[in-house]
Amino acid sequence: MKKKILVTARSFGKEPKNFKYFTDRGYEIAENPYYGKILTEDELCEVLRDVDGCLIGLEEMTEKVYQAASHMVRRRCGHSHVVHA
């Protein structure tokens, strides 16, 4: 079974070529049911439960979100939307 990655960063768009790095390495890109908007805390928690990794856009990474994604290894880069857990 392929591992799934969720992408919320709208800058990636939906073009398959933008995900080639991941798909070439055997990952499946998970469908983002909220594509085109910044996800709320609850929406982000919902979609992170069923994926193995994520590329987050402008969503706020709260403690609740980190708990929902606790099955993932954390690697962070970015800016003010990171809540250090």
DRENMARNU-557254 format. One record per residue: x negated, y, z negated of N, C-alpha, C in turn; residue in one letter. Coordinates in Angstrom, 1 decimal. Each point is the difference from the previous one (the first is absolute). Example, Ala and Ser with C-alpha at 12.3 -4.5 7.8 and 13.67 -1.06 7.14 Angstrom:
// DRENMARNU-557254
<rec n_X="-13.2" n_Y="-5.7" n_Z="-7.8" ca_X="0.9" ca_Y="1.2" ca_Z="0.0" c_X="-0.9" c_Y="1.2" c_Z="0.0" type="A"/>
<rec n_X="0.4" n_Y="1.1" n_Z="0.7" ca_X="-0.9" ca_Y="1.1" ca_Z="0.0" c_X="0.8" c_Y="1.1" c_Z="-0.8" type="S"/>
//
This chain:
// DRENMARNU-557254
<rec n_X="-0.8" n_Y="-1.2" n_Z="0.0" ca_X="0.8" ca_Y="1.2" ca_Z="0.0" c_X="-0.9" c_Y="1.2" c_Z="0.0" type="M"/>
<rec n_X="0.3" n_Y="1.0" n_Z="0.9" ca_X="-0.8" ca_Y="1.2" ca_Z="0.1" c_X="0.3" c_Y="0.9" c_Z="-1.2" type="K"/>
<rec n_X="-1.0" n_Y="0.8" n_Z="-0.4" ca_X="0.2" ca_Y="1.0" ca_Z="-1.0" c_X="0.6" c_Y="1.2" c_Z="0.6" type="K"/>
<rec n_X="0.9" n_Y="0.7" n_Z="-0.8" ca_X="0.7" ca_Y="1.1" ca_Z="0.6" c_X="-0.6" c_Y="1.3" c_Z="-0.6" type="K"/>
<rec n_X="0.0" n_Y="1.0" n_Z="0.8" ca_X="-0.4" ca_Y="1.4" ca_Z="-0.4" c_X="1.1" c_Y="0.9" c_Z="0.4" type="I"/>
<rec n_X="0.4" n_Y="0.9" n_Z="-1.0" ca_X="1.0" ca_Y="1.0" ca_Z="0.2" c_X="-0.8" c_Y="1.3" c_Z="0.3" type="L"/>
<rec n_X="0.5" n_Y="0.7" n_Z="0.9" ca_X="-0.6" ca_Y="1.4" ca_Z="0.4" c_X="1.1" c_Y="1.0" c_Z="-0.2" type="V"/>
<rec n_X="-0.2" n_Y="0.9" n_Z="-0.9" ca_X="1.0" ca_Y="1.1" ca_Z="-0.1" c_X="-0.5" c_Y="1.3" c_Z="0.6" type="T"/>
<rec n_X="-1.3" n_Y="0.1" n_Z="0.3" ca_X="-0.6" ca_Y="1.2" ca_Z="0.6" c_X="0.6" c_Y="0.2" c_Z="1.3" type="A"/>
<rec n_X="0.8" n_Y="1.1" n_Z="0.2" ca_X="0.6" ca_Y="0.3" ca_Z="1.2" c_X="-1.0" c_Y="0.3" c_Z="1.2" type="R"/>
<rec n_X="-1.2" n_Y="0.4" n_Z="-0.4" ca_X="-1.0" ca_Y="0.3" ca_Z="1.0" c_X="-0.4" c_Y="-1.3" c_Z="0.8" type="S"/>
<rec n_X="0.3" n_Y="-1.1" n_Z="-0.5" ca_X="-0.2" ca_Y="-1.3" ca_Z="0.8" c_X="1.0" c_Y="-0.2" c_Z="1.1" type="F"/>
<rec n_X="1.2" n_Y="0.6" n_Z="-0.2" ca_X="1.0" ca_Y="-0.2" ca_Z="1.0" c_X="0.5" c_Y="-1.5" c_Z="0.0" type="G"/>
<rec n_X="0.5" n_Y="-0.4" n_Z="1.1" ca_X="0.5" ca_Y="-1.4" ca_Z="0.1" c_X="-0.7" c_Y="-0.7" c_Z="1.2" type="K"/>
<rec n_X="-1.0" n_Y="0.6" n_Z="0.6" ca_X="-0.7" ca_Y="-0.5" ca_Z="1.1" c_X="-0.9" c_Y="-1.2" c_Z="-0.4" type="E"/>
<rec n_X="0.2" n_Y="-1.2" n_Z="0.7" ca_X="-0.8" ca_Y="-1.2" ca_Z="-0.4" c_X="-1.5" c_Y="0.3" c_Z="0.0" type="P"/>
<rec n_X="-0.5" n_Y="0.9" n_Z="0.9" ca_X="-1.4" ca_Y="0.2" ca_Z="0.1" c_X="-0.6" c_Y="0.6" c_Z="-1.3" type="K"/>
<rec n_X="0.9" n_Y="0.7" n_Z="-0.7" ca_X="-0.5" ca_Y="0.6" ca_Z="-1.3" c_X="-0.2" c_Y="-1.0" c_Z="-1.1" type="N"/>
<rec n_X="0.5" n_Y="-1.2" n_Z="0.2" ca_X="-0.1" ca_Y="-1.0" ca_Z="-1.0" c_X="-1.0" c_Y="-1.1" c_Z="0.4" type="F"/>
<rec n_X="-0.6" n_Y="0.2" n_Z="1.1" ca_X="-0.9" ca_Y="-1.1" ca_Z="0.6" c_X="-1.1" c_Y="-0.4" c_Z="-0.9" type="K"/>
<rec n_X="-0.5" n_Y="0.8" n_Z="-0.8" ca_X="-1.1" ca_Y="-0.3" ca_Z="-1.0" c_X="0.5" c_Y="-1.1" c_Z="-0.9" type="Y"/>
<rec n_X="1.3" n_Y="0.1" n_Z="-0.4" ca_X="0.5" ca_Y="-1.0" ca_Z="-1.0" c_X="0.5" c_Y="-1.2" c_Z="0.7" type="F"/>
<rec n_X="0.7" n_Y="0.1" n_Z="1.1" ca_X="0.5" ca_Y="-1.1" ca_Z="0.7" c_X="-1.1" c_Y="-0.9" c_Z="0.6" type="T"/>
<rec n_X="-1.1" n_Y="0.6" n_Z="0.4" ca_X="-1.2" ca_Y="-0.8" ca_Z="0.4" c_X="-0.6" c_Y="-0.8" c_Z="-1.1" type="D"/>
<rec n_X="0.3" n_Y="0.4" n_Z="-1.2" ca_X="-0.6" ca_Y="-0.7" ca_Z="-1.1" c_X="1.1" c_Y="-1.0" c_Z="-0.7" type="R"/>
<rec n_X="1.1" n_Y="-0.2" n_Z="0.7" ca_X="1.0" ca_Y="-0.9" ca_Z="-0.4" c_X="1.1" c_Y="0.5" c_Z="-0.9" type="G"/>
<rec n_X="0.1" n_Y="1.3" n_Z="-0.2" ca_X="1.0" ca_Y="0.6" ca_Z="-0.8" c_X="1.3" c_Y="0.2" c_Z="0.8" type="Y"/>
<rec n_X="1.1" n_Y="-0.1" n_Z="-0.7" ca_X="1.3" ca_Y="0.4" ca_Z="0.6" c_X="0.3" c_Y="1.4" c_Z="-0.5" type="E"/>
<rec n_X="0.6" n_Y="0.9" n_Z="0.8" ca_X="0.4" ca_Y="1.3" ca_Z="-0.5" c_X="1.5" c_Y="-0.2" c_Z="-0.4" type="I"/>
<rec n_X="0.2" n_Y="0.3" n_Z="-1.3" ca_X="1.4" ca_Y="-0.1" ca_Z="-0.5" c_X="0.8" c_Y="1.1" c_Z="0.5" type="A"/>
<rec n_X="1.3" n_Y="-0.3" n_Z="0.2" ca_X="0.9" ca_Y="1.0" ca_Z="0.5" c_X="0.3" c_Y="1.0" c_Z="-1.2" type="E"/>
<rec n_X="-0.1" n_Y="1.3" n_Z="0.3" ca_X="0.3" ca_Y="1.0" ca_Z="-1.0" c_X="1.4" c_Y="0.5" c_Z="0.3" type="N"/>
<rec n_X="1.0" n_Y="-0.5" n_Z="-0.9" ca_X="1.4" ca_Y="0.4" ca_Z="0.3" c_X="0.3" c_Y="1.5" c_Z="-0.2" type="P"/>
<rec n_X="-1.0" n_Y="0.7" n_Z="-0.5" ca_X="0.2" ca_Y="1.4" ca_Z="-0.3" c_X="-0.9" c_Y="0.9" c_Z="0.9" type="Y"/>
<rec n_X="-0.4" n_Y="-0.6" n_Z="1.1" ca_X="-1.0" ca_Y="0.7" ca_Z="0.9" c_X="0.5" c_Y="1.4" c_Z="0.4" type="Y"/>
<rec n_X="-0.9" n_Y="0.9" n_Z="0.0" ca_X="0.3" ca_Y="1.4" ca_Z="0.4" c_X="0.3" c_Y="0.9" c_Z="-1.2" type="G"/>
<rec n_X="-0.1" n_Y="-0.5" n_Z="-1.2" ca_X="0.3" ca_Y="0.9" ca_Z="-1.2" c_X="-1.0" c_Y="-0.4" c_Z="-1.1" type="K"/>
<rec n_X="-0.2" n_Y="0.9" n_Z="-0.9" ca_X="-0.8" ca_Y="-0.2" ca_Z="-1.2" c_X="0.9" c_Y="-0.8" c_Z="-1.0" type="I"/>
<rec n_X="-0.5" n_Y="-1.2" n_Z="-0.3" ca_X="0.8" ca_Y="-0.9" ca_Z="-0.9" c_X="0.1" c_Y="0.5" c_Z="-1.4" type="L"/>
<rec n_X="1.1" n_Y="-0.2" n_Z="-0.6" ca_X="0.2" ca_Y="0.3" ca_Z="-1.4" c_X="-0.7" c_Y="-1.1" c_Z="-0.9" type="T"/>
<rec n_X="-0.2" n_Y="0.3" n_Z="-1.2" ca_X="-0.6" ca_Y="-1.0" ca_Z="-0.9" c_X="0.7" c_Y="-1.4" c_Z="0.1" type="E"/>
<rec n_X="1.3" n_Y="0.0" n_Z="-0.1" ca_X="0.7" ca_Y="-1.2" ca_Z="0.0" c_X="-0.1" c_Y="-0.7" c_Z="1.4" type="D"/>
<rec n_X="0.1" n_Y="0.7" n_Z="1.0" ca_X="-0.2" ca_Y="-0.6" ca_Z="1.4" c_X="-1.4" c_Y="-0.6" c_Z="0.1" type="E"/>
<rec n_X="-1.0" n_Y="0.7" n_Z="-0.4" ca_X="-1.3" ca_Y="-0.5" ca_Z="0.1" c_X="-0.2" c_Y="-1.3" c_Z="-0.8" type="L"/>
<rec n_X="0.5" n_Y="0.0" n_Z="-1.2" ca_X="0.0" ca_Y="-1.2" ca_Z="-0.9" c_X="0.7" c_Y="-1.2" c_Z="0.7" type="C"/>
<rec n_X="1.1" n_Y="0.3" n_Z="0.6" ca_X="0.7" ca_Y="-1.1" ca_Z="0.7" c_X="-0.8" c_Y="-0.6" c_Z="1.1" type="E"/>
<rec n_X="-0.6" n_Y="0.8" n_Z="0.9" ca_X="-0.7" ca_Y="-0.6" ca_Z="1.2" c_X="-1.4" c_Y="-0.5" c_Z="-0.4" type="V"/>
<rec n_X="-0.6" n_Y="0.4" n_Z="-1.1" ca_X="-1.3" ca_Y="-0.5" ca_Z="-0.3" c_X="0.0" c_Y="-1.4" c_Z="-0.6" type="L"/>
<rec n_X="1.2" n_Y="-0.4" n_Z="-0.5" ca_X="0.1" ca_Y="-1.3" ca_Z="-0.6" c_X="-0.3" c_Y="-1.2" c_Z="0.9" type="R"/>
<rec n_X="0.3" n_Y="0.2" n_Z="1.3" ca_X="-0.1" ca_Y="-1.1" ca_Z="0.9" c_X="-1.2" c_Y="0.1" c_Z="1.0" type="D"/>
<rec n_X="-1.0" n_Y="0.8" n_Z="-0.3" ca_X="-1.1" ca_Y="0.1" ca_Z="0.9" c_X="-1.3" c_Y="-0.2" c_Z="-0.8" type="V"/>
<rec n_X="-1.1" n_Y="-0.3" n_Z="0.7" ca_X="-1.3" ca_Y="-0.3" ca_Z="-0.5" c_X="-0.9" c_Y="1.2" c_Z="-0.1" type="D"/>
<rec n_X="0.3" n_Y="1.0" n_Z="0.8" ca_X="-0.8" ca_Y="1.2" ca_Z="0.0" c_X="0.8" c_Y="1.2" c_Z="0.5" type="G"/>
<rec n_X="-0.6" n_Y="1.2" n_Z="-0.1" ca_X="0.8" ca_Y="1.1" ca_Z="0.5" c_X="-1.0" c_Y="1.2" c_Z="0.3" type="C"/>
<rec n_X="0.5" n_Y="0.8" n_Z="1.0" ca_X="-0.6" ca_Y="1.3" ca_Z="0.3" c_X="1.0" c_Y="1.0" c_Z="-0.3" type="L"/>
<rec n_X="-0.2" n_Y="0.8" n_Z="-1.0" ca_X="1.0" ca_Y="0.9" ca_Z="-0.5" c_X="-0.2" c_Y="1.4" c_Z="0.6" type="I"/>
<rec n_X="1.0" n_Y="0.7" n_Z="0.4" ca_X="-0.1" ca_Y="1.3" ca_Z="0.5" c_X="0.1" c_Y="1.0" c_Z="-1.1" type="G"/>
<rec n_X="1.1" n_Y="0.8" n_Z="-0.1" ca_X="0.1" ca_Y="1.1" ca_Z="-0.9" c_X="0.8" c_Y="-0.4" c_Z="-1.2" type="L"/>
<rec n_X="0.4" n_Y="-1.2" n_Z="-0.2" ca_X="0.8" ca_Y="-0.5" ca_Z="-1.1" c_X="-0.9" c_Y="0.2" c_Z="-1.3" type="E"/>
<rec n_X="0.8" n_Y="0.3" n_Z="-1.1" ca_X="-0.7" ca_Y="0.1" ca_Z="-1.3" c_X="-0.2" c_Y="-1.4" c_Z="-0.6" type="E"/>
<rec n_X="-1.2" n_Y="-0.3" n_Z="-0.4" ca_X="-0.4" ca_Y="-1.3" ca_Z="-0.6" c_X="0.2" c_Y="0.2" c_Z="-1.5" type="M"/>
<rec n_X="1.1" n_Y="-0.3" n_Z="-0.5" ca_X="0.3" ca_Y="0.1" ca_Z="-1.4" c_X="-0.4" c_Y="-1.3" c_Z="-0.7" type="T"/>
<rec n_X="0.1" n_Y="0.0" n_Z="-1.3" ca_X="-0.3" ca_Y="-1.2" ca_Z="-0.8" c_X="1.0" c_Y="-1.1" c_Z="0.4" type="E"/>
<rec n_X="1.3" n_Y="0.4" n_Z="0.2" ca_X="1.0" ca_Y="-1.0" ca_Z="0.4" c_X="-0.3" c_Y="-0.6" c_Z="1.3" type="K"/>
<rec n_X="-0.5" n_Y="0.8" n_Z="0.9" ca_X="-0.4" ca_Y="-0.6" ca_Z="1.4" c_X="-1.1" c_Y="-0.9" c_Z="-0.2" type="V"/>
<rec n_X="-1.0" n_Y="0.3" n_Z="-0.8" ca_X="-1.2" ca_Y="-0.9" ca_Z="-0.2" c_X="0.5" c_Y="-1.3" c_Z="-0.6" type="Y"/>
<rec n_X="1.0" n_Y="0.1" n_Z="-0.9" ca_X="0.5" ca_Y="-1.3" ca_Z="-0.6" c_X="0.7" c_Y="-0.8" c_Z="1.0" type="Q"/>
<rec n_X="0.7" n_Y="0.6" n_Z="0.9" ca_X="0.7" ca_Y="-0.8" ca_Z="1.1" c_X="-1.1" c_Y="-0.6" c_Z="0.9" type="A"/>
<rec n_X="-1.1" n_Y="0.6" n_Z="0.1" ca_X="-1.1" ca_Y="-0.5" ca_Z="0.9" c_X="-1.1" c_Y="-0.7" c_Z="-0.8" type="A"/>
<rec n_X="0.3" n_Y="-0.5" n_Z="-1.2" ca_X="-1.0" ca_Y="-0.5" ca_Z="-0.8" c_X="-0.7" c_Y="-1.3" c_Z="0.5" type="S"/>
<rec n_X="0.6" n_Y="-0.6" n_Z="1.0" ca_X="-0.5" ca_Y="-1.2" ca_Z="0.6" c_X="-1.1" c_Y="0.3" c_Z="1.0" type="H"/>
<rec n_X="-0.2" n_Y="1.3" n_Z="0.3" ca_X="-1.0" ca_Y="0.4" ca_Z="1.0" c_X="-1.3" c_Y="0.5" c_Z="-0.7" type="M"/>
<rec n_X="-1.1" n_Y="-0.2" n_Z="0.6" ca_X="-1.3" ca_Y="0.6" ca_Z="-0.5" c_X="0.0" c_Y="1.5" c_Z="0.4" type="V"/>
<rec n_X="-0.4" n_Y="0.8" n_Z="-0.9" ca_X="0.1" ca_Y="1.5" ca_Z="0.2" c_X="-1.3" c_Y="0.5" c_Z="0.6" type="R"/>
<rec n_X="0.1" n_Y="0.6" n_Z="1.1" ca_X="-1.1" ca_Y="0.8" ca_Z="0.6" c_X="0.6" c_Y="1.3" c_Z="0.4" type="R"/>
<rec n_X="-0.5" n_Y="1.1" n_Z="-0.5" ca_X="0.6" ca_Y="1.3" ca_Z="0.1" c_X="-0.9" c_Y="1.0" c_Z="0.7" type="R"/>
<rec n_X="0.6" n_Y="0.8" n_Z="0.8" ca_X="-0.7" ca_Y="1.2" ca_Z="0.5" c_X="1.2" c_Y="1.0" c_Z="0.2" type="C"/>
<rec n_X="-0.3" n_Y="1.2" n_Z="0.1" ca_X="1.1" ca_Y="0.9" ca_Z="0.2" c_X="-0.1" c_Y="1.2" c_Z="-1.0" type="G"/>
<rec n_X="1.2" n_Y="0.5" n_Z="-0.3" ca_X="0.0" ca_Y="1.3" ca_Z="-0.6" c_X="0.9" c_Y="0.0" c_Z="-1.2" type="H"/>
<rec n_X="0.8" n_Y="1.0" n_Z="-0.2" ca_X="0.7" ca_Y="0.3" ca_Z="-1.2" c_X="1.2" c_Y="-1.0" c_Z="-0.2" type="S"/>
<rec n_X="0.4" n_Y="-0.8" n_Z="0.9" ca_X="1.1" ca_Y="-0.9" ca_Z="-0.2" c_X="-0.4" c_Y="-1.3" c_Z="-0.8" type="H"/>
<rec n_X="-1.2" n_Y="-0.1" n_Z="-0.4" ca_X="-0.5" ca_Y="-1.2" ca_Z="-0.7" c_X="0.2" c_Y="0.2" c_Z="-1.5" type="V"/>
<rec n_X="0.7" n_Y="-0.9" n_Z="-0.6" ca_X="0.1" ca_Y="0.0" ca_Z="-1.5" c_X="-1.0" c_Y="-1.1" c_Z="-0.4" type="V"/>
<rec n_X="-1.0" n_Y="0.4" n_Z="-0.7" ca_X="-1.1" ca_Y="-1.0" ca_Z="-0.5" c_X="0.6" c_Y="-0.9" c_Z="-1.1" type="H"/>
<rec n_X="0.0" n_Y="-1.3" n_Z="0.3" ca_X="0.5" ca_Y="-0.9" ca_Z="-0.9" c_X="-1.1" c_Y="-0.7" c_Z="-0.8" type="A"/>
//
